[in-house]
Amino acid sequence: MRHVLPPLEVIQETRSGEDGIGGIESRGLLRLGLSESHPD
């Protein structure tokens, strides 16, 4: 049986971690915002 989504405990941990899902999302949003504000 495959687990599509990790347990809530893992999600909460990774969301607060830099290399977790939340970190990736916030970095992606930051990059989008920075590229829009300061195009290189």
C-alpha positions as CSV (number, residue, x, y, z in Angstrom):
1,M,0.0,0.0,0.0
2,R,1.3,3.4,-1.0
3,H,1.0,6.5,1.2
4,V,0.3,9.4,-1.1
5,L,0.6,12.0,1.7
6,P,2.9,11.7,4.7
7,P,1.4,11.7,8.2
8,L,0.3,15.0,9.7
9,E,3.3,14.9,12.1
10,V,5.7,14.7,9.2
11,I,3.9,17.5,7.4
12,Q,4.0,19.8,10.4
13,E,7.7,19.0,10.9
14,T,8.7,19.6,7.3
15,R,6.6,22.8,7.0
16,S,8.6,24.3,9.8
17,G,11.9,23.0,8.3
18,E,13.9,24.8,5.6
19,D,14.3,21.7,3.5
20,G,10.7,20.6,4.0
21,I,7.6,21.1,1.9
22,G,7.0,24.5,3.5
23,G,10.5,25.7,2.9
24,I,10.4,24.8,-0.7
25,E,7.1,26.5,-1.2
26,S,8.2,29.7,0.6
27,R,11.4,29.8,-1.3
28,G,9.5,29.3,-4.6
29,L,7.1,32.2,-3.6
30,L,10.1,34.3,-2.6
31,R,11.8,33.7,-5.9
32,L,8.6,34.5,-7.8
33,G,8.1,37.7,-5.8
34,L,11.8,38.7,-6.2
35,S,11.8,38.0,-9.9
36,E,8.7,40.1,-10.3
37,S,10.0,43.0,-8.2
38,H,13.6,42.9,-9.4
39,P,13.8,41.2,-12.9
40,D,17.3,40.1,-13.8
